[in-house]
């Protein structure tokens, strides 16, 4: 019996050692197979672009590579959420953010270029952007793929021909599921590394060689000599934050509208033109959101929700347009915004709750309660106005214009 157990133990020990050896061999082979090879990279040097769009003395392809690599080294937290104004914070981003930031390093405003092209020819983007939304379109892989198919040179996706690949090229993976920038690093077989963001620890890696990776389905090279002169738009180096925005954006808000029924009376709303509150609302409305599948909340978003209660706030332009808004859902106590037919839930519900509650309480005290109790102060002495007062002030302002 003891001899049999010893034999079993010996066999088990031998098998364990074999497994360890095989694992070590696989790790060693993997380290070699997927490692950068300086010799291979030297065989396929970057052929500079004939264009230096931003005039910095560095050609476009090198700028694209440097911009993508800077993004990889910064390693922003993975975030594909929705942001009012379009741009996520510098320390956040997804695969598409690597691409537009690479283009920005070359001097191109990819967001402006995409937005303008969608406006020129919406039919060309109907499948990927049926409801165009400048706040998110340029961060959608399908939209970028459509744009590149129109203005970049399409190349083969055959990774066995190393000469077809060059640093600064753009690669689409799967069914418009992922996008990345080709690196100047290569493995021992000449396969180029990809600079991309899937939230992985190493943002520049031998992704094309990974057997488990998504397969490349489109491969582009952006050659500015082959596109109409009307397409390129220069990146001015400043993201469109509220005080830098163009007319018509959420940063052009004339007032903050807070709504809550029944706490704000029959009208259910109040307005303020206080710059501090508008700025605070903008910061919250432009905060990170996460896409939520399942379609719209329907009656639970906007209008009176279950139990007759509803709450929300929005930034309003001088002409009455709603520029950005957040609405409370009584179904799950989350704050939502809807854009382009999609629904997004705000990540920081507590901060929005606190802000909205404070605004509602102050507005209720200064308007609905004060009016019902006969202690209403003149509009110039209050932060909040009733809808009638605000609309009247807008009309007065319009009539005073020359």
DRENDO-1510 file (C-alpha; in Angstrom, 1 decimal, always signed):
<recs>
REC; n; res; u; v; w
REC; 1; UNK; +0.0; +0.0; +0.0 .
REC; 2; UNK; +2.7; +2.4; +1.0 .
REC; 3; UNK; +4.8; +1.5; -2.0 .
REC; 4; UNK; +1.8; +2.2; -4.3 .
REC; 5; UNK; +1.2; +5.6; -2.7 .
REC; 6; UNK; +4.9; +6.5; -3.1 .
REC; 7; UNK; +4.6; +5.5; -6.8 .
REC; 8; UNK; +1.6; +7.7; -7.2 .
REC; 9; UNK; +3.3; +10.6; -5.5 .
REC; 10; UNK; +6.4; +10.1; -7.6 .
REC; 11; UNK; +4.3; +10.2; -10.8 .
REC; 12; UNK; +2.3; +13.2; -9.6 .
REC; 13; UNK; +5.5; +15.0; -8.8 .
REC; 14; UNK; +7.0; +14.3; -12.2 .
REC; 15; UNK; +3.8; +15.4; -13.9 .
REC; 16; UNK; +3.9; +18.7; -11.9 .
REC; 17; UNK; +7.5; +19.3; -12.9 .
REC; 18; UNK; +6.6; +18.7; -16.5 .
REC; 19; UNK; +3.7; +21.1; -16.3 .
REC; 20; UNK; +6.0; +23.7; -14.7 .
REC; 21; UNK; +8.6; +23.2; -17.5 .
REC; 22; UNK; +6.0; +23.5; -20.2 .
REC; 23; UNK; +4.5; +26.7; -18.6 .
REC; 24; UNK; +8.0; +28.2; -18.3 .
REC; 25; UNK; +8.7; +27.3; -21.9 .
REC; 26; UNK; +5.4; +28.9; -23.1 .
REC; 27; UNK; +6.2; +32.1; -21.1 .
REC; 28; UNK; +9.7; +32.2; -22.6 .
REC; 29; UNK; +8.3; +31.7; -26.1 .
REC; 30; UNK; +5.6; +34.2; -25.5 .
REC; 31; UNK; +8.1; +36.8; -24.2 .
REC; 32; UNK; +10.1; +36.3; -27.4 .
REC; 33; UNK; +7.2; +35.9; -29.8 .
REC; 34; UNK; +5.4; +39.1; -28.7 .
REC; 35; UNK; +8.5; +41.1; -27.7 .
REC; 36; UNK; +9.7; +44.2; -29.7 .
REC; 37; UNK; +12.6; +43.5; -32.0 .
REC; 38; UNK; +14.9; +46.4; -32.8 .
REC; 39; UNK; +16.4; +44.6; -35.8 .
REC; 40; UNK; +13.0; +44.0; -37.3 .
REC; 41; UNK; +11.9; +47.6; -36.7 .
REC; 42; UNK; +15.0; +48.8; -38.5 .
REC; 43; UNK; +14.1; +46.8; -41.6 .
REC; 44; UNK; +10.8; +48.7; -42.0 .
REC; 45; UNK; +11.6; +52.4; -41.3 .
REC; 46; UNK; +8.9; +55.0; -41.3 .
REC; 47; UNK; +8.5; +56.7; -44.7 .
REC; 48; UNK; +7.8; +60.4; -43.8 .
REC; 49; UNK; +4.6; +62.1; -45.0 .
REC; 50; UNK; +5.0; +64.8; -47.6 .
REC; 51; UNK; +2.8; +67.0; -45.3 .
REC; 52; UNK; +3.6; +68.8; -42.1 .
REC; 53; UNK; +0.2; +70.2; -41.4 .
REC; 54; UNK; +0.9; +72.0; -38.2 .
REC; 55; UNK; +4.3; +73.3; -39.4 .
REC; 56; UNK; +6.2; +72.0; -36.4 .
REC; 57; UNK; +9.0; +70.6; -38.5 .
REC; 58; UNK; +7.8; +67.0; -38.0 .
REC; 59; UNK; +5.8; +65.2; -40.8 .
REC; 60; UNK; +2.2; +64.1; -40.2 .
REC; 61; UNK; +3.0; +60.4; -39.8 .
REC; 62; UNK; +5.6; +60.9; -37.2 .
REC; 63; UNK; +3.3; +63.4; -35.4 .
REC; 64; UNK; +0.5; +60.8; -35.5 .
REC; 65; UNK; +2.8; +58.2; -34.0 .
REC; 66; UNK; +4.2; +60.5; -31.3 .
REC; 67; UNK; +0.7; +61.7; -30.4 .
REC; 68; UNK; -0.6; +58.1; -30.0 .
REC; 69; UNK; +2.5; +57.1; -28.0 .
REC; 70; UNK; +2.1; +60.1; -25.7 .
REC; 71; UNK; -1.5; +58.9; -25.1 .
REC; 72; UNK; -0.3; +55.4; -24.4 .
REC; 73; UNK; +2.4; +56.6; -21.9 .
REC; 74; UNK; -0.2; +58.8; -20.2 .
REC; 75; UNK; -2.4; +55.7; -19.8 .
REC; 76; UNK; -5.7; +57.5; -19.2 .
REC; 77; UNK; -8.4; +55.6; -17.3 .
REC; 78; UNK; -10.7; +53.7; -19.7 .
REC; 79; UNK; -13.9; +55.7; -20.2 .
REC; 80; UNK; -16.3; +55.6; -23.1 .
REC; 81; UNK; -18.9; +57.7; -21.4 .
REC; 82; UNK; -20.8; +60.7; -22.9 .
REC; 83; UNK; -19.4; +64.2; -22.3 .
REC; 84; UNK; -21.2; +67.4; -23.1 .
REC; 85; UNK; -19.0; +69.3; -25.6 .
REC; 86; UNK; -17.5; +66.0; -26.8 .
REC; 87; UNK; -14.1; +65.8; -25.1 .
REC; 88; UNK; -13.5; +63.7; -22.1 .
REC; 89; UNK; -11.0; +64.9; -19.4 .
REC; 90; UNK; -7.3; +64.5; -20.3 .
REC; 91; UNK; -6.9; +61.6; -17.8 .
REC; 92; UNK; -9.8; +59.6; -19.3 .
REC; 93; UNK; -10.5; +58.1; -22.7 .
REC; 94; UNK; -11.3; +55.1; -24.9 .
REC; 95; UNK; -9.8; +53.6; -28.1 .
REC; 96; UNK; -11.2; +56.5; -30.3 .
REC; 97; UNK; -9.7; +59.1; -28.0 .
REC; 98; UNK; -6.2; +57.7; -28.8 .
REC; 99; UNK; -7.0; +58.4; -32.4 .
REC; 100; UNK; -8.3; +62.0; -32.2 .
REC; 101; UNK; -5.5; +62.9; -29.8 .
REC; 102; UNK; -3.0; +61.5; -32.2 .
REC; 103; UNK; -4.5; +63.6; -35.0 .
REC; 104; UNK; -4.4; +66.7; -32.7 .
REC; 105; UNK; -0.6; +66.1; -32.2 .
REC; 106; UNK; -0.4; +66.4; -36.0 .
REC; 107; UNK; -2.4; +69.6; -36.0 .
REC; 108; UNK; -5.8; +68.2; -37.1 .
REC; 109; UNK; -9.1; +68.8; -35.4 .
REC; 110; UNK; -10.6; +65.4; -36.1 .
REC; 111; UNK; -13.8; +66.2; -34.2 .
REC; 112; UNK; -14.4; +69.3; -36.3 .
REC; 113; UNK; -13.5; +67.4; -39.5 .
REC; 114; UNK; -15.9; +64.6; -38.7 .
REC; 115; UNK; -18.7; +66.9; -37.6 .
REC; 116; UNK; -18.4; +69.0; -40.8 .
REC; 117; UNK; -18.4; +65.9; -43.0 .
REC; 118; UNK; -21.5; +64.5; -41.4 .
REC; 119; UNK; -23.2; +67.8; -41.9 .
REC; 120; UNK; -22.1; +67.9; -45.6 .
REC; 121; UNK; -23.2; +64.3; -46.3 .
REC; 122; UNK; -25.4; +62.8; -43.6 .
REC; 123; UNK; -26.4; +59.9; -45.9 .
REC; 124; UNK; -22.8; +58.7; -45.9 .
REC; 125; UNK; -23.0; +58.2; -42.1 .
REC; 126; UNK; -26.6; +57.1; -41.9 .
REC; 127; UNK; -25.7; +53.5; -40.8 .
REC; 128; UNK; -23.3; +54.6; -38.1 .
REC; 129; UNK; -24.8; +58.0; -37.0 .
REC; 130; UNK; -28.5; +57.9; -37.8 .
REC; 131; UNK; -29.1; +60.7; -35.3 .
REC; 132; UNK; -25.9; +62.9; -35.5 .
REC; 133; UNK; -24.6; +64.1; -32.2 .
REC; 134; UNK; -21.4; +66.2; -32.2 .
REC; 135; UNK; -20.9; +65.4; -28.5 .
REC; 136; UNK; -20.1; +61.7; -29.3 .
REC; 137; UNK; -19.9; +61.0; -33.1 .
REC; 138; UNK; -16.1; +61.5; -33.4 .
REC; 139; UNK; -15.7; +59.0; -30.5 .
REC; 140; UNK; -17.6; +56.2; -32.3 .
REC; 141; UNK; -15.5; +53.7; -34.1 .
REC; 142; UNK; -18.1; +53.3; -36.9 .
REC; 143; UNK; -18.1; +57.0; -37.6 .
REC; 144; UNK; -14.3; +57.2; -37.7 .
REC; 145; UNK; -14.2; +54.2; -40.0 .
REC; 146; UNK; -16.7; +55.9; -42.3 .
REC; 147; UNK; -14.7; +59.1; -42.3 .
REC; 148; UNK; -11.4; +57.3; -43.0 .
REC; 149; UNK; -13.0; +55.3; -45.8 .
REC; 150; UNK; -13.9; +58.6; -47.5 .
REC; 151; UNK; -10.6; +60.4; -47.0 .
REC; 152; UNK; -7.8; +58.0; -46.2 .
REC; 153; UNK; -6.0; +55.5; -48.4 .
REC; 154; UNK; -7.4; +52.0; -47.8 .
REC; 155; UNK; -4.7; +49.3; -47.4 .
REC; 156; UNK; -4.6; +45.5; -47.0 .
REC; 157; UNK; -5.1; +43.9; -43.6 .
REC; 158; UNK; -2.7; +41.1; -44.4 .
REC; 159; UNK; -0.2; +41.1; -41.5 .
REC; 160; UNK; +2.1; +38.6; -43.3 .
REC; 161; UNK; +3.3; +41.5; -45.6 .
REC; 162; UNK; +5.2; +43.7; -43.2 .
REC; 163; UNK; +5.9; +46.3; -45.9 .
REC; 164; UNK; +2.2; +47.2; -46.1 .
REC; 165; UNK; +2.2; +48.5; -42.5 .
REC; 166; UNK; +3.6; +51.8; -41.4 .
REC; 167; UNK; +3.7; +53.8; -38.2 .
REC; 168; UNK; +0.8; +56.3; -38.0 .
REC; 169; UNK; -1.6; +54.0; -39.9 .
REC; 170; UNK; -5.1; +53.6; -38.4 .
REC; 171; UNK; -6.5; +50.1; -38.0 .
REC; 172; UNK; -10.2; +49.1; -37.4 .
REC; 173; UNK; -10.9; +45.8; -35.6 .
REC; 174; UNK; -14.0; +43.6; -35.7 .
REC; 175; UNK; -17.3; +45.0; -36.8 .
REC; 176; UNK; -16.3; +48.6; -36.0 .
REC; 177; UNK; -15.6; +47.4; -32.4 .
REC; 178; UNK; -12.1; +48.8; -31.9 .
REC; 179; UNK; -9.5; +51.2; -33.4 .
REC; 180; UNK; -5.8; +51.8; -32.9 .
REC; 181; UNK; -2.7; +53.4; -34.3 .
REC; 182; UNK; +0.2; +51.4; -35.8 .
REC; 183; UNK; +3.4; +51.7; -33.9 .
REC; 184; UNK; +7.0; +51.8; -35.3 .
REC; 185; UNK; +7.9; +48.9; -33.0 .
REC; 186; UNK; +7.7; +45.4; -34.5 .
REC; 187; UNK; +8.1; +41.8; -33.3 .
REC; 188; UNK; +10.7; +39.4; -34.7 .
REC; 189; UNK; +8.5; +38.5; -37.7 .
REC; 190; UNK; +8.0; +42.2; -38.6 .
REC; 191; UNK; +4.4; +42.4; -37.4 .
REC; 192; UNK; +3.9; +46.0; -36.1 .
REC; 193; UNK; +2.7; +46.8; -32.6 .
REC; 194; UNK; -0.6; +48.6; -32.1 .
REC; 195; UNK; -1.1; +51.6; -29.9 .
REC; 196; UNK; -4.6; +51.4; -28.5 .
REC; 197; UNK; -6.7; +51.6; -25.4 .
REC; 198; UNK; -8.9; +48.8; -24.1 .
REC; 199; UNK; -8.0; +49.6; -20.5 .
REC; 200; UNK; -5.1; +47.1; -20.6 .
REC; 201; UNK; -1.9; +47.8; -18.7 .
REC; 202; UNK; +0.3; +48.0; -21.8 .
REC; 203; UNK; -1.1; +50.4; -24.4 .
REC; 204; UNK; +1.6; +49.6; -27.0 .
REC; 205; UNK; +1.7; +45.9; -27.7 .
REC; 206; UNK; +1.9; +43.1; -30.3 .
REC; 207; UNK; -1.9; +43.1; -30.6 .
REC; 208; UNK; -2.0; +42.0; -34.3 .
REC; 209; UNK; -0.1; +38.8; -33.4 .
REC; 210; UNK; -2.2; +37.8; -30.4 .
REC; 211; UNK; -4.3; +34.7; -31.4 .
REC; 212; UNK; -7.1; +35.9; -29.1 .
REC; 213; UNK; -7.3; +39.4; -30.4 .
REC; 214; UNK; -9.9; +40.9; -32.7 .
REC; 215; UNK; -8.9; +40.6; -36.3 .
REC; 216; UNK; -8.2; +43.8; -38.3 .
REC; 217; UNK; -11.0; +44.6; -40.8 .
REC; 218; UNK; -9.8; +47.9; -42.2 .
REC; 219; UNK; -6.4; +49.5; -42.5 .
REC; 220; UNK; -6.0; +53.2; -43.5 .
REC; 221; UNK; -3.2; +55.7; -44.1 .
REC; 222; UNK; -4.2; +59.4; -43.8 .
REC; 223; UNK; -2.5; +61.2; -46.7 .
REC; 224; UNK; -3.4; +64.9; -46.6 .
REC; 225; UNK; -2.1; +65.3; -50.2 .
REC; 226; UNK; -5.0; +63.2; -51.5 .
REC; 227; UNK; -8.0; +64.9; -49.8 .
REC; 228; UNK; -10.0; +68.1; -50.7 .
REC; 229; UNK; -8.6; +71.3; -49.3 .
REC; 230; UNK; -11.9; +71.9; -47.5 .
REC; 231; UNK; -11.6; +68.8; -45.3 .
REC; 232; UNK; -8.6; +69.5; -43.0 .
REC; 233; UNK; -9.4; +71.7; -40.0 .
REC; 234; UNK; -6.6; +72.9; -37.7 .
REC; 235; UNK; -6.6; +72.0; -34.1 .
REC; 236; UNK; -6.2; +75.2; -32.0 .
REC; 237; UNK; -4.7; +73.4; -29.0 .
REC; 238; UNK; -7.6; +74.2; -26.7 .
REC; 239; UNK; -10.5; +72.0; -25.9 .
REC; 240; UNK; -13.9; +73.7; -26.0 .
REC; 241; UNK; -14.5; +74.2; -22.3 .
REC; 242; UNK; -17.4; +76.4; -21.4 .
REC; 243; UNK; -15.7; +79.8; -21.7 .
REC; 244; UNK; -14.0; +78.8; -24.9 .
REC; 245; UNK; -17.0; +77.5; -26.8 .
REC; 246; UNK; -18.5; +78.7; -30.0 .
REC; 247; UNK; -21.9; +80.3; -30.0 .
REC; 248; UNK; -24.7; +77.9; -29.7 .
REC; 249; UNK; -23.0; +75.4; -27.4 .
REC; 250; UNK; -23.9; +74.5; -23.9 .
REC; 251; UNK; -21.3; +77.0; -22.8 .
REC; 252; UNK; -23.5; +79.7; -24.3 .
REC; 253; UNK; -26.2; +79.2; -21.7 .
REC; 254; UNK; -28.2; +82.3; -20.7 .
REC; 255; UNK; -29.9; +80.7; -17.7 .
REC; 256; UNK; -30.2; +77.6; -15.5 .
REC; 257; UNK; -33.7; +76.1; -15.3 .
REC; 258; UNK; -34.6; +73.8; -12.4 .
REC; 259; UNK; -37.7; +71.8; -12.5 .
REC; 260; UNK; -39.5; +69.9; -9.7 .
REC; 261; UNK; -43.2; +69.0; -9.5 .
REC; 262; UNK; -45.0; +69.6; -7.2 .
REC; 263; UNK; -42.4; +71.3; -5.0 .
REC; 264; UNK; -42.1; +74.4; -7.3 .
REC; 265; UNK; -45.9; +74.8; -7.6 .
REC; 266; UNK; -48.1; +74.4; -10.7 .
REC; 267; UNK; -45.4; +75.6; -13.1 .
REC; 268; UNK; -43.0; +73.2; -11.7 .
REC; 269; UNK; -40.0; +75.3; -12.7 .
REC; 270; UNK; -37.8; +78.3; -11.8 .
REC; 271; UNK; -34.9; +80.1; -13.6 .
REC; 272; UNK; -31.7; +81.8; -12.6 .
REC; 273; UNK; -29.1; +83.8; -14.5 .
REC; 274; UNK; -26.6; +83.5; -11.7 .
REC; 275; UNK; -23.2; +82.8; -13.4 .
REC; 276; UNK; -21.9; +80.7; -10.5 .
REC; 277; UNK; -24.8; +78.3; -10.6 .
REC; 278; UNK; -24.7; +78.1; -14.4 .
REC; 279; UNK; -21.0; +77.2; -14.2 .
REC; 280; UNK; -21.6; +74.6; -11.5 .
REC; 281; UNK; -24.4; +73.1; -13.6 .
REC; 282; UNK; -22.2; +73.0; -16.6 .
REC; 283; UNK; -19.5; +71.2; -14.7 .
REC; 284; UNK; -22.0; +68.6; -13.6 .
REC; 285; UNK; -23.7; +68.2; -16.9 .
REC; 286; UNK; -20.4; +67.8; -18.7 .
REC; 287; UNK; -19.3; +65.1; -16.1 .
REC; 288; UNK; -18.7; +61.5; -17.0 .
REC; 289; UNK; -21.7; +59.4; -18.1 .
REC; 290; UNK; -22.0; +55.7; -19.0 .
REC; 291; UNK; -24.0; +54.4; -21.9 .
REC; 292; UNK; -27.0; +52.3; -20.8 .
REC; 293; UNK; -28.6; +49.9; -23.2 .
REC; 294; UNK; -32.2; +49.2; -23.2 .
REC; 295; UNK; -33.6; +52.3; -24.9 .
REC; 296; UNK; -35.3; +55.3; -23.3 .
REC; 297; UNK; -36.9; +55.4; -19.9 .
REC; 298; UNK; -40.0; +56.7; -21.6 .
REC; 299; UNK; -42.4; +58.4; -19.2 .
REC; 300; UNK; -39.9; +58.0; -16.4 .
REC; 301; UNK; -37.6; +60.5; -18.0 .
REC; 302; UNK; -39.0; +63.9; -18.6 .
REC; 303; UNK; -42.6; +64.7; -17.6 .
REC; 304; UNK; -44.2; +63.5; -14.4 .
REC; 305; UNK; -42.9; +60.2; -13.1 .
REC; 306; UNK; -44.7; +57.6; -11.0 .
REC; 307; UNK; -46.3; +59.2; -8.0 .
REC; 308; UNK; -46.6; +62.6; -9.7 .
REC; 309; UNK; -43.0; +63.6; -8.9 .
REC; 310; UNK; -40.4; +64.8; -11.4 .
REC; 311; UNK; -37.1; +66.6; -11.1 .
REC; 312; UNK; -34.4; +67.9; -13.4 .
REC; 313; UNK; -32.3; +70.9; -14.4 .
REC; 314; UNK; -31.1; +72.2; -17.7 .
REC; 315; UNK; -29.0; +75.0; -19.3 .
REC; 316; UNK; -31.1; +77.2; -21.6 .
REC; 317; UNK; -30.0; +79.5; -24.4 .
REC; 318; UNK; -31.3; +83.0; -24.7 .
REC; 319; UNK; -33.6; +81.9; -27.5 .
REC; 320; UNK; -35.2; +79.3; -25.3 .
REC; 321; UNK; -33.3; +76.2; -26.6 .
REC; 322; UNK; -32.4; +73.5; -24.1 .
REC; 323; UNK; -28.7; +73.0; -24.5 .
REC; 324; UNK; -28.0; +70.3; -21.9 .
REC; 325; UNK; -30.1; +68.7; -19.2 .
REC; 326; UNK; -30.2; +66.0; -16.5 .
REC; 327; UNK; -33.4; +64.2; -15.4 .
REC; 328; UNK; -34.0; +62.2; -12.3 .
REC; 329; UNK; -35.5; +58.7; -12.8 .
REC; 330; UNK; -37.7; +57.6; -9.9 .
REC; 331; UNK; -37.3; +54.0; -11.0 .
REC; 332; UNK; -33.7; +53.8; -9.9 .
REC; 333; UNK; -32.8; +57.2; -8.4 .
REC; 334; UNK; -30.3; +57.8; -11.1 .
REC; 335; UNK; -29.7; +60.9; -13.1 .
REC; 336; UNK; -29.9; +60.5; -16.9 .
REC; 337; UNK; -29.4; +62.5; -20.1 .
REC; 338; UNK; -30.5; +61.4; -23.5 .
REC; 339; UNK; -28.6; +62.3; -26.7 .
REC; 340; UNK; -28.8; +61.0; -30.3 .
REC; 341; UNK; -31.5; +58.5; -29.3 .
REC; 342; UNK; -29.2; +56.9; -26.7 .
REC; 343; UNK; -29.5; +57.1; -22.9 .
REC; 344; UNK; -26.6; +57.8; -20.6 .
REC; 345; UNK; -26.5; +57.6; -16.8 .
REC; 346; UNK; -24.4; +60.1; -14.9 .
REC; 347; UNK; -21.6; +58.5; -12.8 .
REC; 348; UNK; -21.7; +61.0; -9.9 .
REC; 349; UNK; -25.4; +60.9; -8.9 .
REC; 350; UNK; -24.6; +62.1; -5.4 .
REC; 351; UNK; -23.1; +65.4; -6.6 .
REC; 352; UNK; -26.0; +66.0; -8.9 .
REC; 353; UNK; -28.5; +65.2; -6.2 .
REC; 354; UNK; -26.9; +67.7; -3.8 .
REC; 355; UNK; -26.8; +70.4; -6.4 .
REC; 356; UNK; -30.3; +69.9; -7.6 .
REC; 357; UNK; -31.7; +69.7; -4.1 .
REC; 358; UNK; -30.0; +72.9; -3.1 .
REC; 359; UNK; -31.4; +74.7; -6.2 .
REC; 360; UNK; -34.9; +73.3; -5.7 .
REC; 361; UNK; -35.0; +74.3; -2.1 .
REC; 362; UNK; -33.7; +77.9; -2.7 .
REC; 363; UNK; -36.0; +78.3; -5.8 .
REC; 364; UNK; -39.0; +77.0; -3.8 .
REC; 365; UNK; -38.3; +79.4; -0.9 .
REC; 366; UNK; -37.8; +82.5; -3.2 .
REC; 367; UNK; -40.7; +81.9; -5.7 .
REC; 368; UNK; -43.5; +79.5; -4.9 .
REC; 369; UNK; -43.6; +79.7; -1.1 .
REC; 370; UNK; -42.8; +83.4; -1.0 .
REC; 371; UNK; -45.6; +84.1; -3.6 .
REC; 372; UNK; -48.1; +81.9; -1.7 .
REC; 373; UNK; -47.3; +83.6; +1.6 .
REC; 374; UNK; -47.3; +87.1; +0.2 .
REC; 375; UNK; -43.6; +87.9; +0.9 .
REC; 376; UNK; -42.2; +87.9; -2.6 .
REC; 377; UNK; -39.2; +90.1; -3.1 .
REC; 378; UNK; -38.7; +92.1; -6.3 .
REC; 379; UNK; -37.0; +90.1; -9.1 .
REC; 380; UNK; -33.8; +92.1; -8.8 .
REC; 381; UNK; -33.4; +91.0; -5.2 .
REC; 382; UNK; -33.8; +87.3; -5.8 .
REC; 383; UNK; -31.6; +84.6; -7.3 .
REC; 384; UNK; -34.5; +82.7; -8.8 .
REC; 385; UNK; -37.3; +83.8; -11.0 .
REC; 386; UNK; -40.7; +82.3; -11.9 .
REC; 387; UNK; -41.1; +81.2; -15.5 .
REC; 388; UNK; -43.2; +84.2; -16.2 .
REC; 389; UNK; -40.7; +86.6; -14.8 .
REC; 390; UNK; -37.8; +85.0; -16.7 .
REC; 391; UNK; -39.7; +85.0; -20.0 .
REC; 392; UNK; -40.7; +88.6; -19.4 .
REC; 393; UNK; -37.1; +89.6; -18.8 .
REC; 394; UNK; -36.0; +87.9; -22.0 .
REC; 395; UNK; -38.6; +89.7; -24.0 .
REC; 396; UNK; -37.6; +93.0; -22.4 .
REC; 397; UNK; -34.0; +92.3; -23.3 .
REC; 398; UNK; -34.9; +91.5; -26.8 .
REC; 399; UNK; -37.0; +94.7; -27.2 .
REC; 400; UNK; -34.1; +96.8; -25.8 .
REC; 401; UNK; -31.8; +95.6; -28.6 .
REC; 402; UNK; -31.1; +98.2; -31.3 .
</recs>
